[in-house]
Amino acid sequence: MPKPRTKTPDIASLVLDWYDRHYRKLPWRSPPGTPPPEPYGVWLSEIMLQQTTVPAVMPYFAKFLTLWPSVHDLAAAPVEDVMEAWAGLGYYARARNLHKCAQVVSRTLDGRFPDSEEGLLKLPGIGAYTAAAVAAIAFDRPAAVLDGNIERVLSRVFAVETPLPQSKPALRGLAATVTPQQRPGDFAQAMMDLGATVCTPKSPDCLLCPLQAQCAAFSRGIAAELPRKAAKTARPVRHAIAFLLQRAEDGAVLLRRRPPKGLLGGMLEVPSTPWRDTPWLPGEALPHAPLALDWLPLNGDAAHVFTHFELKIAALLGRVDARMAAGLDGLWQQPQAAALPTVMKKMLGLLPAAEADEIRSTKSRRAGRARS
């Protein structure tokens, strides 16, 4: 493991001094040097921030605190409501585990989160990073926090040239080495902010960095090259055909709920064929349609990238009247109002604008006849 080039207190004090002047004001944080924030908000924000940016999380964090101000409130909520409030934030297993964790904390721990990494790791949906982050930020424990921003800072300060993810064990050891006993929560957030705003992935602003003099990568002129990453394998591609079934009277679309377990478990979805490795022909897709109908193939397609594969989507359009719609299982919702995962929103995005214009025109003509 690379040896630190300076004493631990030097790095910690430099970063904390910088943080006291430049910290980002975020709703789940306390100002530097003040008592830690409530564990519920810290835990909620850390789950949301996994593989998701701060700007994307901000409105969801506010929404969840409005709907469920405490862990008891979240635990008592129907899981379907939690999943729908999460819609659009992605990585939906996080939402299911969030609800499970809230129930454990509420029902078996009297609403109190464990204050140690060991205790937090026993909760659903909490791994090594989240346990360390909550322990440090909410309870000021000297836990070694290691997210993507901190990995980048440490890789550069100590010139770790082993590619990620192979370098993670060494970086975790370095994080433990530099984490101070005093203000470890502020230190973890300071390192996150340093990576997010100064030691950025491309074109790091080394002239503004408080660790410039300590940074081995800067002294060697390779800061922008680190951390190195192992070559990625190509994502496999899957294919689906979405069945966009509209109610003629108002343009509402048919949605249904996915099974509770598995990818996007418990979320609302647009009916579609199974997702498979080879493209579908419209004719062979019809047995998977919600009903026998004259389905119209639509021009254009959509694509959505999941963690482990890319989904390419074509679409068929169908129209039914209110009587036929009443006999179908599922929910009818306006496309723009449905709380859906991003991939399902992309499916609805294939609806042709002309259809929407036709529906609005039809409703306008009916309203005019009613007034006359």
Secondary structure, DSSP 8 states (H G I E B T S, - for coil): ----SS-HHHHHHHHHHHHHHH----TT---TTS----HHHHHHHHHHHTTS-HHHHHHHHHHHHHH-SSHHHHHHS-HHHHHHHHTTS--THHHHHHHHHHHHHHHHSTT---SSHHHHTTSTT--HHHHHHHHHHHH--------HHHHHHHHHHTT--S-BTTTHHHHHHHHHHH--SSSHHHHHHHHHHHHHHTS-SSS--GGG-TTGGG-HHHHHT-GGG-S-B-------EEEEEEEEEEETTT--EEEEE--SSSTTTT-EE--B---BSS---HHHHGGGSSS----EE-S--EEEE-SS-EEEEEEEEEEE-HHHHHTSSSEEE-TTT----HHHHHHHTTS-HHHHHHHHHHHHHHHHHHH-
